[in-house]
Amino acid sequence: MLRELVFDIDMTDYDEIRTCCSGKEICGRCWAYISAAVEVLDPALREEFGFKHLLWVYSGRRGIHCWVSDQAALALTDDERRTLLSYLEVIKGGKEMAKKVNVRSTQLGKLSSLHPSLRESYDRLSGRFVEIVLEDQKCFDKKEGGWEDLLKLIPRQETVNALREKWEADPDRPSKGKWGDFMKLRNADKSGILEAAAEDIILQYTYPRLDAEVSKHRNHLLKAPFCIHPATENPRVKRWPL
Ligand SMILES: [Zn+2]
């Protein structure tokens, strides 16, 4: 059975890291996360897998679909699709799991660095992290669901204690300032632990959140490009709604 390889990215999977909207709402500001997702997935599919025929379309409601129709993509079995997805999936785990990026191994007691292809994605995303997460969404402005979530991702207790103490004394410190506080401690740390943590945090807040089930099975139902979404009556075209 031949079937396009499809990817689905939906804004509802971004609730933990967007502050402007939640659930069924969507606005131009949270759409920036989707733009960042395309900036990373498009080159990964072209450069690492050699696919050429990629069609990105608005899903008609709260996200985007990518249809890959190269001959090699059409012929992928479900097993091969699963393998490809596990390679591209970086964000894993449900709400109860604080740390969703686990991409490193420990070698001789030291954390490994990012895989070269993930490093490329990281380089593309680190600037977007500043624009979207720090300056626009201000993800670390508030305590609950904000900077406390950030502290959960820092693997050294003395660093967490120092930051918490500083921020509790100055809770209105903007997200960018709080991130700067963490960067200062990271720069002073020679072990590499905080450097790795900072990279993983940037990935957790910007890397595409893929709906893996859609891509893994050839029989997964996904409405074709150009047809109308029944609930919103938006056409699935290559034109974003916002
Ligand atoms: Zn929004």
py3Dmol code that shows the C-alpha trace and the ligand (Angstrom):
import py3Dmol

protein = """\
ATOM      1  CA  MET A   1       0.000   0.000   0.000  1.00  0.00           C
ATOM      2  CA  LEU A   2       1.451   3.366  -1.027  1.00  0.00           C
ATOM      3  CA  ARG A   3       0.676   6.327   1.165  1.00  0.00           C
ATOM      4  CA  GLU A   4       2.136   9.773   1.648  1.00  0.00           C
ATOM      5  CA  LEU A   5       4.222  10.249   4.769  1.00  0.00           C
ATOM      6  CA  VAL A   6       2.299  12.774   6.857  1.00  0.00           C
ATOM      7  CA  PHE A   7       3.091  14.931   9.846  1.00  0.00           C
ATOM      8  CA  ASP A   8       0.611  16.681  12.084  1.00  0.00           C
ATOM      9  CA  ILE A   9       1.431  19.512  14.450  1.00  0.00           C
ATOM     10  CA  ASP A  10      -1.412  20.816  16.572  1.00  0.00           C
ATOM     11  CA  MET A  11      -1.443  23.888  18.796  1.00  0.00           C
ATOM     12  CA  THR A  12      -3.266  22.020  21.580  1.00  0.00           C
ATOM     13  CA  ASP A  13       0.000  20.135  22.235  1.00  0.00           C
ATOM     14  CA  TYR A  14       1.614  23.480  23.059  1.00  0.00           C
ATOM     15  CA  ASP A  15      -0.543  24.384  26.062  1.00  0.00           C
ATOM     16  CA  GLU A  16       2.277  23.895  28.562  1.00  0.00           C
ATOM     17  CA  ILE A  17       4.503  26.407  26.829  1.00  0.00           C
ATOM     18  CA  ARG A  18       2.081  29.040  25.545  1.00  0.00           C
ATOM     19  CA  THR A  19       0.711  31.761  27.784  1.00  0.00           C
ATOM     20  CA  CYS A  20      -1.466  33.668  25.260  1.00  0.00           C
ATOM     21  CA  CYS A  21      -4.044  30.930  24.612  1.00  0.00           C
ATOM     22  CA  SER A  22      -5.006  27.421  25.634  1.00  0.00           C
ATOM     23  CA  GLY A  23      -7.170  24.561  24.437  1.00  0.00           C
ATOM     24  CA  LYS A  24      -9.140  25.444  21.351  1.00  0.00           C
ATOM     25  CA  GLU A  25      -7.931  29.047  21.144  1.00  0.00           C
ATOM     26  CA  ILE A  26      -5.240  30.101  18.731  1.00  0.00           C
ATOM     27  CA  CYS A  27      -3.732  33.462  17.833  1.00  0.00           C
ATOM     28  CA  GLY A  28      -0.883  34.901  15.797  1.00  0.00           C
ATOM     29  CA  ARG A  29       1.423  34.837  18.786  1.00  0.00           C
ATOM     30  CA  CYS A  30       1.127  31.134  19.487  1.00  0.00           C
ATOM     31  CA  TRP A  31       1.323  30.461  15.751  1.00  0.00           C
ATOM     32  CA  ALA A  32       5.011  31.493  16.048  1.00  0.00           C
ATOM     33  CA  TYR A  33       5.649  28.065  17.593  1.00  0.00           C
ATOM     34  CA  ILE A  34       4.276  26.445  14.444  1.00  0.00           C
ATOM     35  CA  SER A  35       6.534  28.608  12.259  1.00  0.00           C
ATOM     36  CA  ALA A  36       9.524  27.505  14.334  1.00  0.00           C
ATOM     37  CA  ALA A  37       8.442  23.874  13.901  1.00  0.00           C
ATOM     38  CA  VAL A  38       8.422  24.226  10.106  1.00  0.00           C
ATOM     39  CA  GLU A  39      11.823  25.912  10.152  1.00  0.00           C
ATOM     40  CA  VAL A  40      13.276  22.813  11.784  1.00  0.00           C
ATOM     41  CA  LEU A  41      11.300  19.942  10.236  1.00  0.00           C
ATOM     42  CA  ASP A  42      11.455  21.121   6.643  1.00  0.00           C
ATOM     43  CA  PRO A  43      15.282  21.148   6.440  1.00  0.00           C
ATOM     44  CA  ALA A  44      15.516  17.911   8.472  1.00  0.00           C
ATOM     45  CA  LEU A  45      13.246  16.074   6.010  1.00  0.00           C
ATOM     46  CA  ARG A  46      15.044  17.490   2.986  1.00  0.00           C
ATOM     47  CA  GLU A  47      18.650  17.291   4.109  1.00  0.00           C
ATOM     48  CA  GLU A  48      18.672  14.178   6.261  1.00  0.00           C
ATOM     49  CA  PHE A  49      16.125  12.029   4.455  1.00  0.00           C
ATOM     50  CA  GLY A  50      16.539  13.497   0.975  1.00  0.00           C
ATOM     51  CA  PHE A  51      12.824  14.130   0.483  1.00  0.00           C
ATOM     52  CA  LYS A  52      11.989  16.787  -2.102  1.00  0.00           C
ATOM     53  CA  HIS A  53       8.216  16.824  -2.419  1.00  0.00           C
ATOM     54  CA  LEU A  54       6.944  18.427   0.760  1.00  0.00           C
ATOM     55  CA  LEU A  55       3.583  20.144   0.944  1.00  0.00           C
ATOM     56  CA  TRP A  56       2.851  22.127   4.092  1.00  0.00           C
ATOM     57  CA  VAL A  57      -0.814  22.974   4.547  1.00  0.00           C
ATOM     58  CA  TYR A  58      -2.877  24.617   7.231  1.00  0.00           C
ATOM     59  CA  SER A  59      -4.873  21.889   8.959  1.00  0.00           C
ATOM     60  CA  GLY A  60      -8.056  23.985   8.852  1.00  0.00           C
ATOM     61  CA  ARG A  61      -8.199  24.505  12.596  1.00  0.00           C
ATOM     62  CA  ARG A  62      -5.260  24.712  14.998  1.00  0.00           C
ATOM     63  CA  GLY A  63      -2.179  23.432  13.225  1.00  0.00           C
ATOM     64  CA  ILE A  64      -0.448  22.252  10.112  1.00  0.00           C
ATOM     65  CA  HIS A  65       0.061  19.091   8.137  1.00  0.00           C
ATOM     66  CA  CYS A  66       3.037  18.149   6.025  1.00  0.00           C
ATOM     67  CA  TRP A  67       2.511  15.734   3.141  1.00  0.00           C
ATOM     68  CA  VAL A  68       5.651  14.058   1.788  1.00  0.00           C
ATOM     69  CA  SER A  69       5.025  12.432  -1.569  1.00  0.00           C
ATOM     70  CA  ASP A  70       8.434  11.321  -2.797  1.00  0.00           C
ATOM     71  CA  GLN A  71       8.384   7.751  -4.150  1.00  0.00           C
ATOM     72  CA  ALA A  72      10.596   6.610  -1.264  1.00  0.00           C
ATOM     73  CA  ALA A  73       8.219   8.172   1.263  1.00  0.00           C
ATOM     74  CA  LEU A  74       5.119   6.606  -0.310  1.00  0.00           C
ATOM     75  CA  ALA A  75       6.696   3.159  -0.060  1.00  0.00           C
ATOM     76  CA  LEU A  76       7.604   3.331   3.650  1.00  0.00           C
ATOM     77  CA  THR A  77       6.126   0.533   5.753  1.00  0.00           C
ATOM     78  CA  ASP A  78       4.516   1.262   9.120  1.00  0.00           C
ATOM     79  CA  ASP A  79       7.663  -0.044  10.855  1.00  0.00           C
ATOM     80  CA  GLU A  80       9.857   2.289   8.840  1.00  0.00           C
ATOM     81  CA  ARG A  81       7.544   5.194   9.614  1.00  0.00           C
ATOM     82  CA  ARG A  82       7.790   4.381  13.307  1.00  0.00           C
ATOM     83  CA  THR A  83      11.604   4.382  13.122  1.00  0.00           C
ATOM     84  CA  LEU A  84      11.658   7.672  11.240  1.00  0.00           C
ATOM     85  CA  LEU A  85       9.334   9.209  13.811  1.00  0.00           C
ATOM     86  CA  SER A  86      11.373   8.035  16.763  1.00  0.00           C
ATOM     87  CA  TYR A  87      14.357   9.744  15.143  1.00  0.00           C
ATOM     88  CA  LEU A  88      12.493  13.030  14.742  1.00  0.00           C
ATOM     89  CA  GLU A  89      10.625  12.918  18.035  1.00  0.00           C
ATOM     90  CA  VAL A  90      12.458  14.821  20.742  1.00  0.00           C
ATOM     91  CA  ILE A  91       9.603  15.889  23.012  1.00  0.00           C
ATOM     92  CA  LYS A  92       8.236  12.851  24.822  1.00  0.00           C
ATOM     93  CA  GLY A  93       6.041  12.244  27.837  1.00  0.00           C
ATOM     94  CA  GLY A  94       2.739  13.454  29.227  1.00  0.00           C
ATOM     95  CA  LYS A  95       1.788  16.254  31.599  1.00  0.00           C
ATOM     96  CA  GLU A  96       3.084  14.397  34.652  1.00  0.00           C
ATOM     97  CA  MET A  97       6.609  14.291  33.214  1.00  0.00           C
ATOM     98  CA  ALA A  98       8.556  17.509  33.776  1.00  0.00           C
ATOM     99  CA  LYS A  99      11.570  16.731  31.641  1.00  0.00           C
ATOM    100  CA  LYS A 100      10.475  15.831  28.136  1.00  0.00           C
ATOM    101  CA  VAL A 101      13.816  15.981  26.335  1.00  0.00           C
ATOM    102  CA  ASN A 102      15.997  12.948  27.018  1.00  0.00           C
ATOM    103  CA  VAL A 103      18.441  12.805  24.157  1.00  0.00           C
ATOM    104  CA  ARG A 104      21.754  12.208  25.895  1.00  0.00           C
ATOM    105  CA  SER A 105      23.666   9.232  27.140  1.00  0.00           C
ATOM    106  CA  THR A 106      26.345   9.192  29.804  1.00  0.00           C
ATOM    107  CA  GLN A 107      29.827   8.307  28.595  1.00  0.00           C
ATOM    108  CA  LEU A 108      32.570   7.793  31.184  1.00  0.00           C
ATOM    109  CA  GLY A 109      30.544   9.742  33.704  1.00  0.00           C
ATOM    110  CA  LYS A 110      30.023  12.687  31.347  1.00  0.00           C
ATOM    111  CA  LEU A 111      26.872  13.632  29.479  1.00  0.00           C
ATOM    112  CA  SER A 112      27.125  13.191  25.719  1.00  0.00           C
ATOM    113  CA  SER A 113      26.674  16.226  23.499  1.00  0.00           C
ATOM    114  CA  LEU A 114      23.747  16.649  21.108  1.00  0.00           C
ATOM    115  CA  HIS A 115      23.649  14.462  17.995  1.00  0.00           C
ATOM    116  CA  PRO A 116      24.922  16.590  15.049  1.00  0.00           C
ATOM    117  CA  SER A 117      21.512  16.724  13.353  1.00  0.00           C
ATOM    118  CA  LEU A 118      19.822  17.764  16.585  1.00  0.00           C
ATOM    119  CA  ARG A 119      22.572  20.321  17.065  1.00  0.00           C
ATOM    120  CA  GLU A 120      21.532  21.886  13.737  1.00  0.00           C
ATOM    121  CA  SER A 121      17.924  22.066  14.890  1.00  0.00           C
ATOM    122  CA  TYR A 122      19.095  23.523  18.195  1.00  0.00           C
ATOM    123  CA  ASP A 123      21.070  26.232  16.379  1.00  0.00           C
ATOM    124  CA  ARG A 124      17.948  27.158  14.420  1.00  0.00           C
ATOM    125  CA  LEU A 125      15.786  27.180  17.541  1.00  0.00           C
ATOM    126  CA  SER A 126      17.953  29.000  20.063  1.00  0.00           C
ATOM    127  CA  GLY A 127      17.176  32.408  18.530  1.00  0.00           C
ATOM    128  CA  ARG A 128      13.475  31.575  18.378  1.00  0.00           C
ATOM    129  CA  PHE A 129      13.604  30.671  22.070  1.00  0.00           C
ATOM    130  CA  VAL A 130      14.586  34.249  22.917  1.00  0.00           C
ATOM    131  CA  GLU A 131      11.947  35.793  20.615  1.00  0.00           C
ATOM    132  CA  ILE A 132       9.043  33.503  21.366  1.00  0.00           C
ATOM    133  CA  VAL A 133       9.557  32.062  24.850  1.00  0.00           C
ATOM    134  CA  LEU A 134      11.363  34.898  26.629  1.00  0.00           C
ATOM    135  CA  GLU A 135      10.263  38.086  24.870  1.00  0.00           C
ATOM    136  CA  ASP A 136       6.776  37.317  23.607  1.00  0.00           C
ATOM    137  CA  GLN A 137       5.202  34.467  25.601  1.00  0.00           C
ATOM    138  CA  LYS A 138       7.193  35.393  28.731  1.00  0.00           C
ATOM    139  CA  CYS A 139       6.968  31.797  29.880  1.00  0.00           C
ATOM    140  CA  PHE A 140       8.896  32.372  33.133  1.00  0.00           C
ATOM    141  CA  ASP A 141       7.167  35.539  34.346  1.00  0.00           C
ATOM    142  CA  LYS A 142       4.804  33.806  36.757  1.00  0.00           C
ATOM    143  CA  LYS A 143       5.661  31.280  39.438  1.00  0.00           C
ATOM    144  CA  GLU A 144       3.241  28.348  39.105  1.00  0.00           C
ATOM    145  CA  GLY A 145       3.409  26.853  35.634  1.00  0.00           C
ATOM    146  CA  GLY A 146       6.115  29.397  34.842  1.00  0.00           C
ATOM    147  CA  TRP A 147       9.493  29.638  36.521  1.00  0.00           C
ATOM    148  CA  GLU A 148       8.798  26.712  38.829  1.00  0.00           C
ATOM    149  CA  ASP A 149       8.501  24.569  35.685  1.00  0.00           C
ATOM    150  CA  LEU A 150      11.864  25.885  34.530  1.00  0.00           C
ATOM    151  CA  LEU A 151      13.478  25.036  37.883  1.00  0.00           C
ATOM    152  CA  LYS A 152      12.220  21.436  37.557  1.00  0.00           C
ATOM    153  CA  LEU A 153      14.447  21.081  34.495  1.00  0.00           C
ATOM    154  CA  ILE A 154      17.649  22.161  36.234  1.00  0.00           C
ATOM    155  CA  PRO A 155      19.440  19.075  37.533  1.00  0.00           C
ATOM    156  CA  ARG A 156      21.498  20.687  40.283  1.00  0.00           C
ATOM    157  CA  GLN A 157      19.845  21.500  43.601  1.00  0.00           C
ATOM    158  CA  GLU A 158      22.167  24.329  44.678  1.00  0.00           C
ATOM    159  CA  THR A 159      21.513  26.129  41.371  1.00  0.00           C
ATOM    160  CA  VAL A 160      17.762  25.660  41.823  1.00  0.00           C
ATOM    161  CA  ASN A 161      17.936  26.970  45.399  1.00  0.00           C
ATOM    162  CA  ALA A 162      19.961  30.043  44.415  1.00  0.00           C
ATOM    163  CA  LEU A 163      17.595  30.927  41.564  1.00  0.00           C
ATOM    164  CA  ARG A 164      14.453  30.300  43.578  1.00  0.00           C
ATOM    165  CA  GLU A 165      15.704  32.522  46.373  1.00  0.00           C
ATOM    166  CA  LYS A 166      16.531  35.318  43.930  1.00  0.00           C
ATOM    167  CA  TRP A 167      13.228  35.098  42.077  1.00  0.00           C
ATOM    168  CA  GLU A 168      11.078  34.846  45.182  1.00  0.00           C
ATOM    169  CA  ALA A 169      12.661  38.073  46.372  1.00  0.00           C
ATOM    170  CA  ASP A 170      11.957  39.651  42.972  1.00  0.00           C
ATOM    171  CA  PRO A 171       9.000  37.763  41.453  1.00  0.00           C
ATOM    172  CA  ASP A 172       8.302  40.436  38.823  1.00  0.00           C
ATOM    173  CA  ARG A 173      11.704  39.980  37.258  1.00  0.00           C
ATOM    174  CA  PRO A 174      10.935  39.420  33.544  1.00  0.00           C
ATOM    175  CA  SER A 175      11.481  36.032  31.883  1.00  0.00           C
ATOM    176  CA  LYS A 176      14.487  37.299  29.996  1.00  0.00           C
ATOM    177  CA  GLY A 177      16.144  38.447  33.222  1.00  0.00           C
ATOM    178  CA  LYS A 178      15.434  35.129  34.914  1.00  0.00           C
ATOM    179  CA  TRP A 179      16.919  33.231  31.985  1.00  0.00           C
ATOM    180  CA  GLY A 180      19.954  35.535  32.180  1.00  0.00           C
ATOM    181  CA  ASP A 181      20.373  34.612  35.846  1.00  0.00           C
ATOM    182  CA  PHE A 182      20.446  30.949  34.903  1.00  0.00           C
ATOM    183  CA  MET A 183      22.896  31.616  32.041  1.00  0.00           C
ATOM    184  CA  LYS A 184      25.293  33.302  34.447  1.00  0.00           C
ATOM    185  CA  LEU A 185      25.389  30.213  36.629  1.00  0.00           C
ATOM    186  CA  ARG A 186      25.681  28.019  33.543  1.00  0.00           C
ATOM    187  CA  ASN A 187      28.689  30.002  32.330  1.00  0.00           C
ATOM    188  CA  ALA A 188      30.413  29.583  35.659  1.00  0.00           C
ATOM    189  CA  ASP A 189      29.801  25.831  35.689  1.00  0.00           C
ATOM    190  CA  LYS A 190      32.709  23.808  34.309  1.00  0.00           C
ATOM    191  CA  SER A 191      31.100  20.389  34.555  1.00  0.00           C
ATOM    192  CA  GLY A 192      28.963  20.749  31.434  1.00  0.00           C
ATOM    193  CA  ILE A 193      25.855  19.705  33.366  1.00  0.00           C
ATOM    194  CA  LEU A 194      24.199  23.120  33.279  1.00  0.00           C
ATOM    195  CA  GLU A 195      25.225  23.682  29.667  1.00  0.00           C
ATOM    196  CA  ALA A 196      23.465  20.464  28.666  1.00  0.00           C
ATOM    197  CA  ALA A 197      20.466  21.392  30.818  1.00  0.00           C
ATOM    198  CA  ALA A 198      20.180  24.798  29.117  1.00  0.00           C
ATOM    199  CA  GLU A 199      20.241  23.202  25.653  1.00  0.00           C
ATOM    200  CA  ASP A 200      17.634  20.640  26.649  1.00  0.00           C
ATOM    201  CA  ILE A 201      15.406  23.388  28.073  1.00  0.00           C
ATOM    202  CA  ILE A 202      15.615  25.384  24.819  1.00  0.00           C
ATOM    203  CA  LEU A 203      14.652  22.245  22.892  1.00  0.00           C
ATOM    204  CA  GLN A 204      11.793  21.479  25.280  1.00  0.00           C
ATOM    205  CA  TYR A 205      10.317  24.943  24.768  1.00  0.00           C
ATOM    206  CA  THR A 206      10.755  25.191  20.995  1.00  0.00           C
ATOM    207  CA  TYR A 207      11.206  21.804  19.276  1.00  0.00           C
ATOM    208  CA  PRO A 208       8.217  20.648  17.170  1.00  0.00           C
ATOM    209  CA  ARG A 209       5.602  18.681  19.069  1.00  0.00           C
ATOM    210  CA  LEU A 210       4.599  15.985  16.619  1.00  0.00           C
ATOM    211  CA  ASP A 211       1.412  13.970  16.807  1.00  0.00           C
ATOM    212  CA  ALA A 212       3.300  10.728  16.288  1.00  0.00           C
ATOM    213  CA  GLU A 213       0.282   8.459  15.843  1.00  0.00           C
ATOM    214  CA  VAL A 214      -0.698  10.285  12.657  1.00  0.00           C
ATOM    215  CA  SER A 215       2.651   9.578  11.015  1.00  0.00           C
ATOM    216  CA  LYS A 216       3.180   6.002  12.136  1.00  0.00           C
ATOM    217  CA  HIS A 217       0.292   4.266  10.412  1.00  0.00           C
ATOM    218  CA  ARG A 218      -0.541   4.319   6.738  1.00  0.00           C
ATOM    219  CA  ASN A 219      -4.229   3.946   7.495  1.00  0.00           C
ATOM    220  CA  HIS A 220      -4.481   6.937   9.825  1.00  0.00           C
ATOM    221  CA  LEU A 221      -7.226   9.215   8.609  1.00  0.00           C
ATOM    222  CA  LEU A 222      -6.077  12.696   7.763  1.00  0.00           C
ATOM    223  CA  LYS A 223      -8.238  14.904   5.577  1.00  0.00           C
ATOM    224  CA  ALA A 224      -6.642  15.739   2.251  1.00  0.00           C
ATOM    225  CA  PRO A 225      -5.184  19.139   1.429  1.00  0.00           C
ATOM    226  CA  PHE A 226      -7.577  21.628  -0.170  1.00  0.00           C
ATOM    227  CA  CYS A 227     -10.763  20.206   1.340  1.00  0.00           C
ATOM    228  CA  ILE A 228     -12.780  22.241   3.835  1.00  0.00           C
ATOM    229  CA  HIS A 229     -12.538  21.630   7.571  1.00  0.00           C
ATOM    230  CA  PRO A 230     -16.093  20.700   8.666  1.00  0.00           C
ATOM    231  CA  ALA A 231     -15.994  22.602  11.984  1.00  0.00           C
ATOM    232  CA  THR A 232     -14.304  25.829  10.953  1.00  0.00           C
ATOM    233  CA  GLU A 233     -15.104  25.810   7.203  1.00  0.00           C
ATOM    234  CA  ASN A 234     -11.514  26.859   6.571  1.00  0.00           C
ATOM    235  CA  PRO A 235      -9.901  25.411   3.469  1.00  0.00           C
ATOM    236  CA  ARG A 236      -6.735  23.364   3.993  1.00  0.00           C
ATOM    237  CA  VAL A 237      -4.510  25.469   1.830  1.00  0.00           C
ATOM    238  CA  LYS A 238      -0.991  26.715   1.852  1.00  0.00           C
ATOM    239  CA  ARG A 239      -1.965  29.957   3.454  1.00  0.00           C
ATOM    240  CA  TRP A 240      -1.966  30.493   7.209  1.00  0.00           C
ATOM    241  CA  PRO A 241      -5.075  31.932   8.778  1.00  0.00           C
ATOM    242  CA  LEU A 242      -3.343  34.622  10.813  1.00  0.00           C
TER     243      LEU A 242
END
"""
ligand_1 = """\
1
ZN
Zn -2.152 32.497 21.233
"""
view = py3Dmol.view(width=600, height=400)
view.addModel(protein, "pdb")
view.setStyle({"model": 0}, {"cartoon": {"style": "trace"}})
view.addModel(ligand_1, "xyz")
view.setStyle({"model": 1}, {"stick": {}})
view.zoomTo()
view.show()
